[in-house]
Amino acid sequence: MFDAIKAVLWSFFGIRSSKGYDQDRSKLKLWKIVLAGFICVLFFILSLFFLVRFLTSK
């Protein structure tokens, strides 16, 4: 699962070599990528929510 999260995080930044992409594509399953993507997006949204809440609180 760590490899899937690593691949998703690389894709968030948009920097990944074609060799690394081919390796990920050959060894990772689609459901792991989808699950890792969902977890990363959820973490990102929650961190933005709490950051805005912290900055706007009195």
N, C-alpha and C positions, 0 to 999 in steps of 0.2 A: 504494500500500500504506500510505503514511503516513496518508492520510485514513481508512482502515479502522481503523488502530490508534488514531487520535484518537477515532473514534466509539466504539470499544470502551472506551477509557479514560473517556470521558464517561459511558458506561453503568455502569461500575464505581462512579462517584461518585453516579450517579442524578440528575444535573443536566444537562438538555438541553432547549432550547426546542423547541416543536413545529415551528417553522419549520426549525430545524437538523435535526431528526429527519426531516422530509419531504425535505429536500435530500439527506441521507445515503441515505435509502431510494431516491431516484430515481437517484442516480449510482453507488452502490456495488453490486457483485455479491455474492451470498450467499456464495460460496466465499472471497472476500476477508475478509468479516466473520468467518466461521468460523475461517479461518487466523489472523487477527489475534487473535481471542479465545483460541485455543489457545496462541499465543505469549505473550500477556499472562498467562494463567493459569499457564503453565509458569514464566515469570519470577517470578511472585508466590510460587509454591510453593517454587522454588529459593531465593529470597531469604529466605523464612521458615525453611527448612531450615538455611541457613548462619548465620542470625542466632541460632537456637536452639543450634546447634552451637558458635558462638562464645561465647555466654553461659554455656553449661554446661561449657566446657572449663576445665581447671585451669591 
